[in-house]
Amino acid sequence: MTVQDVINQLHDLAPLSYAEDFDNVGLLVGDKNQTVSGILVTLDTLEAVVDEAIEKNCNLIVSFHPIIFKGLKKLTGKTYVERVVIKAIQNNIAIFSIHTALDNAFQGVNSIICDQLELQNKKILIPQSGTLKKLQTYIPNEKADELRIALFAAGAGNIGNYDSCSFNLEGKGTYRGNEESNPTLGKKGELHTENETLISVVFAKHLESKVLKALFSTHPYEEVAYEITTLDNTNQYIGMGMIGELKIEMDEIECLKYIKQKMNTECIRHSKLLDKPIKKIAILGGSGSFAIGAAKAAGADLLVTADLKYHDFFSAENNIVLADIGHYESEQFTKSFLVDYLSKKITNFAVVLSKTNTNPVKYL
């Protein structure tokens, strides 16, 4: 098994094309064709984590956070980032980061928190736009069924809880090939009219290469006429944050204590309590001040997130309770989730959960 084989499995869970533009996801260090001896999964790649990988004979580190976030102009070992990269290269250890690709995945970071809090009716809080595309193509009527089946098999035509979705319209297509052409139907140099079906299907953008491969390998024409359009529609299964509901509503203090216990955090910083019951909870793992407006608009009683600044708490405006549980604490269960996921996908291979606590924040 190669590094790329492992990456392919992770891509099925959280395609990197859905990561935020500011992020640095993917293979950060190493050779994608390297044979993997073992996989170590961590939240952060620190020097101690690389040492742990060496000790456990793991030459691939799957990290949630990227160790290389900003550009590196030199590698002298002056900073912890440089030292990690140098040590990884010296020991032929590859480092892969999944970060906001997993943040935006429906089964990703925020879903993990929802499950930890036993929330029901989970929905994406801030759906991502520009993630859906539409293919339109034209094909002889007798070949339309064959092409639709191939496109559906490639993942096109999935809309929400439905699959095999397409729109079809019959009409007449015309074309005339030049002397260099080799038309499947008709003769070169002659205007040809063919009874054709217009097929229109929607697909997720990360599937574009598969969808086009299915189109070109199935379509009978020498030159395939097709159009791909990026849609403005938001994607209900891709995006930042989640919102869900408690099975039974709680009062605010009871709910905060419940979250503290479930999320294994020593401290929760929160905004003013409103003396209202908590039922609907918005979630955004990691730094989530940008989600305050969306949480309020969604009617959440409480937002669970991290890294809120002093003035962020004023944004509650007596409409919502804001709960800052800590950055590490909000994402701590992610590495166990990734270990479980990879262990199920790669059943005959060692996937190791890092024992290194990478939380840089300490409490008295």
C-alpha positions as a printed NumPy array, in Angstrom:
array([[  0.   ,   0.   ,   0.   ],
       [  1.316,   3.444,  -0.955],
       [  0.798,   6.865,   0.579],
       [ -1.488,   7.702,  -2.34 ],
       [ -3.677,   4.662,  -1.587],
       [ -4.271,   5.995,   1.925],
       [ -4.925,   9.489,   0.581],
       [ -7.547,   8.054,  -1.786],
       [ -9.414,   6.564,   1.181],
       [ -9.337,   9.886,   3.02 ],
       [-10.458,  11.688,  -0.12 ],
       [-13.591,   9.532,  -0.185],
       [-14.404,  10.796,   3.309],
       [-13.445,  14.438,   2.797],
       [-12.484,  15.513,  -0.735],
       [ -9.705,  18.099,  -0.586],
       [-11.505,  20.246,  -3.165],
       [-13.916,  21.298,  -0.395],
       [-11.182,  22.679,   1.866],
       [-11.185,  26.424,   2.449],
       [ -9.091,  28.541,   0.09 ],
       [ -6.866,  29.816,   2.906],
       [ -5.971,  26.302,   4.029],
       [ -3.013,  24.065,   3.213],
       [ -4.314,  20.522,   2.981],
       [ -3.014,  17.399,   1.31 ],
       [  0.409,  15.761,   1.239],
       [  2.746,  18.322,   2.816],
       [  5.897,  16.227,   3.159],
       [  6.982,  13.027,   1.421],
       [  6.508,  10.92 ,  -1.686],
       [  2.989,   9.816,  -2.631],
       [  4.399,   6.628,  -4.177],
       [  6.228,   5.55 ,  -1.009],
       [  5.188,   2.189,   0.438],
       [  3.535,   2.655,   3.829],
       [  4.856,   0.738,   6.821],
       [  2.371,   2.191,   9.304],
       [  0.016,   5.137,   9.793],
       [  0.064,   7.4  ,  12.851],
       [ -2.987,   9.66 ,  13.289],
       [ -2.664,  12.906,  15.24 ],
       [ -4.35 ,  16.257,  15.706],
       [ -1.084,  18.205,  15.295],
       [  2.281,  17.155,  13.919],
       [  4.869,  18.164,  16.511],
       [  8.431,  16.91 ,  17.014],
       [  7.199,  14.506,  19.69 ],
       [  4.7  ,  13.1  ,  17.209],
       [  7.412,  12.491,  14.612],
       [  9.468,  10.751,  17.331],
       [  6.43 ,   8.621,  18.131],
       [  6.045,   7.728,  14.446],
       [  9.709,   6.659,  14.293],
       [  9.31 ,   4.55 ,  17.445],
       [  6.17 ,   2.839,  16.106],
       [  7.559,   2.306,  12.588],
       [  4.944,   4.558,  11.   ],
       [  6.202,   6.363,   7.92 ],
       [  2.935,   8.217,   7.255],
       [  1.466,  10.753,   9.658],
       [ -2.159,  11.683,   9.056],
       [ -2.628,  14.995,  10.827],
       [ -5.749,  17.086,  11.203],
       [ -3.94 ,  20.443,  11.345],
       [ -1.306,  21.26 ,   8.696],
       [  2.2  ,  21.677,  10.094],
       [  3.028,  23.882,   7.093],
       [  0.453,  26.643,   6.943],
       [  2.374,  29.669,   5.727],
       [  5.188,  29.567,   3.211],
       [  8.573,  28.304,   4.365],
       [ 11.484,  30.327,   2.986],
       [ 14.2  ,  28.281,   4.67 ],
       [ 14.75 ,  25.094,   6.652],
       [ 17.309,  25.795,   9.367],
       [ 15.574,  24.222,  12.349],
       [ 14.992,  27.584,  13.998],
       [ 11.236,  27.064,  14.509],
       [  9.233,  24.026,  15.588],
       [  7.695,  23.88 ,  12.109],
       [ 11.104,  23.724,  10.435],
       [ 12.352,  21.116,  12.904],
       [  9.324,  18.895,  12.273],
       [  9.742,  19.076,   8.503],
       [ 13.484,  18.394,   8.69 ],
       [ 13.047,  15.408,  11.014],
       [ 10.251,  13.977,   8.859],
       [ 12.347,  14.248,   5.703],
       [ 15.419,  12.753,   7.402],
       [ 13.36 ,   9.719,   8.451],
       [ 11.358,   9.335,   5.21 ],
       [  8.088,  10.117,   6.984],
       [  5.25 ,  11.535,   4.903],
       [  2.842,  14.042,   6.447],
       [ -0.73 ,  14.474,   5.206],
       [ -3.196,  17.086,   6.505],
       [ -6.978,  16.953,   6.068],
       [ -8.054,  20.033,   8.125],
       [-10.902,  22.109,   6.617],
       [-11.747,  19.395,   4.085],
       [-12.904,  17.385,   7.094],
       [-14.435,  20.494,   8.687],
       [-16.665,  20.822,   5.619],
       [-17.547,  17.131,   5.32 ],
       [-20.979,  16.033,   6.524],
       [-19.442,  13.175,   8.515],
       [-16.545,  15.33 ,   9.661],
       [-15.453,  17.352,  12.684],
       [-18.772,  18.98 ,  13.499],
       [-20.717,  15.775,  13.08 ],
       [-18.302,  14.158,  15.55 ],
       [-19.112,  16.857,  18.118],
       [-22.845,  16.482,  17.479],
       [-22.573,  12.748,  18.078],
       [-20.554,  13.337,  21.245],
       [-23.364,  15.584,  22.514],
       [-25.999,  13.142,  21.195],
       [-27.691,  15.792,  19.071],
       [-30.452,  14.805,  16.676],
       [-31.6  ,  16.127,  13.267],
       [-28.123,  17.263,  12.211],
       [-27.87 ,  19.818,   9.416],
       [-25.04 ,  21.863,   7.928],
       [-24.965,  25.321,   9.511],
       [-23.204,  27.233,   6.694],
       [-23.659,  25.287,   3.435],
       [-20.902,  25.768,   0.886],
       [-21.773,  27.222,  -2.517],
       [-20.059,  26.453,  -5.797],
       [-19.696,  22.767,  -4.982],
       [-22.289,  21.513,  -7.461],
       [-21.907,  21.336, -11.227],
       [-24.259,  20.52 , -14.081],
       [-23.389,  18.537, -17.192],
       [-25.429,  18.824, -20.387],
       [-24.662,  16.637, -23.37 ],
       [-26.341,  15.377, -26.529],
       [-26.386,  11.775, -27.709],
       [-28.273,   9.623, -30.257],
       [-31.552,   8.455, -28.743],
       [-30.65 ,   4.767, -28.861],
       [-27.494,   5.381, -26.782],
       [-29.113,   7.616, -24.149],
       [-29.9  ,   4.845, -21.639],
       [-26.351,   3.491, -21.786],
       [-24.861,   6.942, -21.139],
       [-27.229,   7.724, -18.268],
       [-26.28 ,   4.472, -16.533],
       [-22.568,   5.271, -16.94 ],
       [-22.984,   8.827, -15.596],
       [-24.979,   7.588, -12.603],
       [-22.311,   4.969, -11.877],
       [-19.717,   7.777, -11.828],
       [-21.703,   9.586,  -9.144],
       [-23.692,  12.047, -11.241],
       [-27.403,  12.514, -10.669],
       [-27.354,  12.488,  -6.852],
       [-29.547,  15.205,  -5.31 ],
       [-30.105,  15.03 ,  -1.554],
       [-31.794,  11.73 ,  -0.737],
       [-32.308,  10.842,  -4.417],
       [-30.048,   9.265,  -7.015],
       [-30.326,   8.588, -10.765],
       [-31.698,  12.114, -11.266],
       [-31.578,  13.507, -14.808],
       [-33.521,  15.668, -17.22 ],
       [-33.97 ,  14.445, -20.786],
       [-35.283,  16.189, -23.86 ],
       [-35.47 ,  14.744, -27.371],
       [-34.718,  16.865, -30.409],
       [-32.724,  17.001, -33.624],
       [-28.993,  17.635, -33.745],
       [-27.072,  18.684, -36.843],
       [-23.404,  18.577, -37.791],
       [-21.079,  18.429, -40.785],
       [-17.582,  17.029, -40.567],
       [-14.617,  18.338, -42.554],
       [-12.157,  16.223, -44.525],
       [-10.222,  15.32 , -41.379],
       [-13.325,  14.064, -39.568],
       [-14.438,  10.471, -39.055],
       [-18.124,  10.704, -38.121],
       [-19.763,   7.773, -36.357],
       [-23.039,   8.58 , -38.071],
       [-23.323,  10.342, -41.434],
       [-20.591,  11.12 , -43.961],
       [-17.781,  13.657, -43.892],
       [-18.557,  16.804, -45.814],
       [-22.332,  16.211, -45.665],
       [-24.807,  17.913, -43.323],
       [-26.249,  15.24 , -41.051],
       [-29.37 ,  15.404, -38.873],
       [-29.673,  12.965, -35.983],
       [-32.458,  12.302, -33.465],
       [-30.727,  13.062, -30.18 ],
       [-31.462,  13.253, -26.474],
       [-30.255,  16.163, -24.35 ],
       [-29.185,  14.702, -20.995],
       [-28.704,  17.019, -18.018],
       [-27.29 ,  15.8  , -14.69 ],
       [-25.964,  17.458, -11.534],
       [-22.795,  16.214,  -9.809],
       [-20.482,  17.154,  -6.941],
       [-17.441,  19.049,  -8.214],
       [-14.887,  16.557,  -6.895],
       [-16.393,  13.94 ,  -9.233],
       [-15.797,  15.924, -12.429],
       [-12.927,  13.79 , -13.759],
       [-14.905,  10.568, -13.152],
       [-18.022,  11.995, -14.791],
       [-16.085,  13.179, -17.862],
       [-14.312,   9.829, -18.119],
       [-17.712,   8.085, -18.137],
       [-18.99 ,  10.542, -20.742],
       [-16.073,  10.154, -23.161],
       [-15.766,   6.373, -22.783],
       [-19.481,   5.806, -23.412],
       [-20.426,   8.452, -25.969],
       [-20.227,   7.158, -29.564],
       [-19.318,  10.451, -31.287],
       [-15.808,  11.375, -32.397],
       [-16.351,  14.886, -30.979],
       [-18.555,  14.987, -27.879],
       [-20.639,  18.135, -27.443],
       [-21.075,  18.946, -23.766],
       [-21.333,  21.847, -21.332],
       [-20.325,  22.026, -17.653],
       [-21.738,  24.8  , -15.495],
       [-20.88 ,  25.608, -11.876],
       [-24.098,  26.142,  -9.913],
       [-24.704,  28.761,  -7.242],
       [-26.882,  26.299,  -5.326],
       [-25.658,  25.629,  -1.8  ],
       [-24.838,  22.044,  -0.894],
       [-26.776,  20.704,   2.082],
       [-24.1  ,  18.052,   2.681],
       [-20.974,  20.241,   2.426],
       [-20.162,  23.227,   4.61 ],
       [-18.939,  24.664,   7.882],
       [-20.608,  23.94 ,  11.199],
       [-23.685,  21.965,  12.111],
       [-26.883,  22.48 ,  13.986],
       [-28.813,  19.837,  15.884],
       [-31.199,  19.326,  18.764],
       [-30.962,  17.826,  22.222],
       [-33.311,  14.927,  22.856],
       [-34.68 ,  16.812,  25.852],
       [-34.235,  20.539,  26.414],
       [-32.09 ,  21.648,  29.354],
       [-31.709,  24.815,  31.339],
       [-28.582,  26.785,  30.522],
       [-26.41 ,  25.817,  33.492],
       [-27.374,  22.162,  33.176],
       [-26.568,  22.268,  29.456],
       [-23.164,  23.893,  29.936],
       [-22.254,  21.317,  32.583],
       [-23.403,  18.577,  30.206],
       [-21.205,  19.957,  27.411],
       [-18.257,  20.312,  29.785],
       [-18.551,  16.671,  30.793],
       [-19.208,  15.292,  27.294],
       [-16.435,  17.324,  25.668],
       [-13.947,  16.613,  28.442],
       [-13.008,  20.256,  28.905],
       [-11.785,  21.953,  32.055],
       [-13.31 ,  25.324,  31.304],
       [-16.138,  26.865,  29.296],
       [-16.113,  30.599,  28.648],
       [-19.622,  31.763,  27.838],
       [-21.682,  34.853,  27.148],
       [-24.523,  36.15 ,  29.301],
       [-27.1  ,  33.526,  30.223],
       [-30.61 ,  34.375,  29.035],
       [-32.738,  32.305,  31.418],
       [-34.148,  30.328,  28.499],
       [-34.169,  26.562,  27.898],
       [-31.585,  25.093,  25.489],
       [-32.87 ,  22.796,  22.765],
       [-31.229,  23.724,  19.456],
       [-27.416,  23.823,  19.467],
       [-25.081,  25.083,  16.741],
       [-21.614,  23.553,  16.506],
       [-18.411,  24.759,  14.92 ],
       [-15.196,  23.03 ,  15.908],
       [-12.085,  25.168,  16.121],
       [-12.156,  28.945,  15.629],
       [-15.803,  29.77 ,  15.035],
       [-16.591,  33.42 ,  15.697],
       [-17.587,  33.809,  12.033],
       [-20.505,  31.417,  12.642],
       [-22.252,  33.552,  15.281],
       [-24.506,  35.267,  12.741],
       [-25.411,  31.982,  11.047],
       [-26.179,  30.343,  14.403],
       [-28.516,  33.175,  15.351],
       [-30.178,  33.13 ,  11.926],
       [-30.754,  29.368,  12.28 ],
       [-32.532,  29.903,  15.595],
       [-29.909,  28.189,  17.731],
       [-30.201,  28.633,  21.492],
       [-26.48 ,  27.975,  21.975],
       [-23.311,  27.997,  19.853],
       [-20.481,  25.665,  20.85 ],
       [-17.162,  26.735,  19.349],
       [-13.691,  28.017,  20.306],
       [-11.25 ,  30.929,  20.149],
       [-13.823,  33.648,  20.816],
       [-12.322,  37.059,  21.503],
       [-13.562,  39.548,  24.089],
       [-15.704,  41.52 ,  21.642],
       [-17.127,  38.369,  20.04 ],
       [-19.166,  37.741,  23.178],
       [-21.   ,  41.039,  22.664],
       [-22.257,  39.634,  19.34 ],
       [-24.604,  37.335,  21.248],
       [-26.836,  40.425,  21.731],
       [-29.131,  38.568,  24.125],
       [-30.264,  36.273,  21.285],
       [-28.008,  33.288,  21.862],
       [-25.573,  31.847,  24.401],
       [-22.008,  31.552,  23.117],
       [-19.867,  28.782,  24.622],
       [-16.103,  28.678,  24.026],
       [-14.926,  25.194,  25.026],
       [-11.338,  25.5  ,  23.744],
       [ -9.816,  24.8  ,  20.332],
       [ -8.135,  21.496,  21.17 ],
       [-11.134,  20.354,  23.204],
       [-13.528,  20.932,  20.306],
       [-11.421,  18.831,  17.93 ],
       [ -9.905,  16.237,  20.258],
       [-12.127,  13.348,  19.145],
       [-11.212,  13.836,  15.479],
       [ -8.115,  11.642,  15.552],
       [-10.   ,   8.695,  17.075],
       [-12.627,   9.084,  14.373],
       [ -9.954,   9.   ,  11.66 ],
       [ -8.333,   5.916,  13.185],
       [-11.687,   4.106,  13.207],
       [-12.437,   5.199,   9.642],
       [ -9.061,   4.109,   8.235],
       [ -9.067,   0.863,  10.215],
       [-12.382,  -0.091,   8.586],
       [-11.141,   0.872,   5.127],
       [ -7.699,  -0.71 ,   5.505],
       [ -8.433,  -3.873,   7.455],
       [ -5.047,  -5.569,   7.135],
       [ -2.891,  -2.617,   8.072],
       [ -1.667,  -0.901,  11.232],
       [ -3.418,   2.418,  11.908],
       [ -2.116,   3.851,  15.181],
       [ -3.7  ,   6.505,  17.39 ],
       [ -1.069,   8.974,  18.555],
       [ -0.676,   9.081,  22.34 ],
       [  0.94 ,  12.512,  22.251],
       [ -1.194,  15.275,  23.784],
       [ -0.577,  18.209,  21.466],
       [ -2.745,  20.751,  23.322],
       [ -0.54 ,  23.87 ,  23.813],
       [ -2.99 ,  25.455,  26.277],
       [ -2.591,  24.564,  29.97 ],
       [ -4.847,  25.349,  32.937],
       [ -4.107,  25.948,  36.635]])
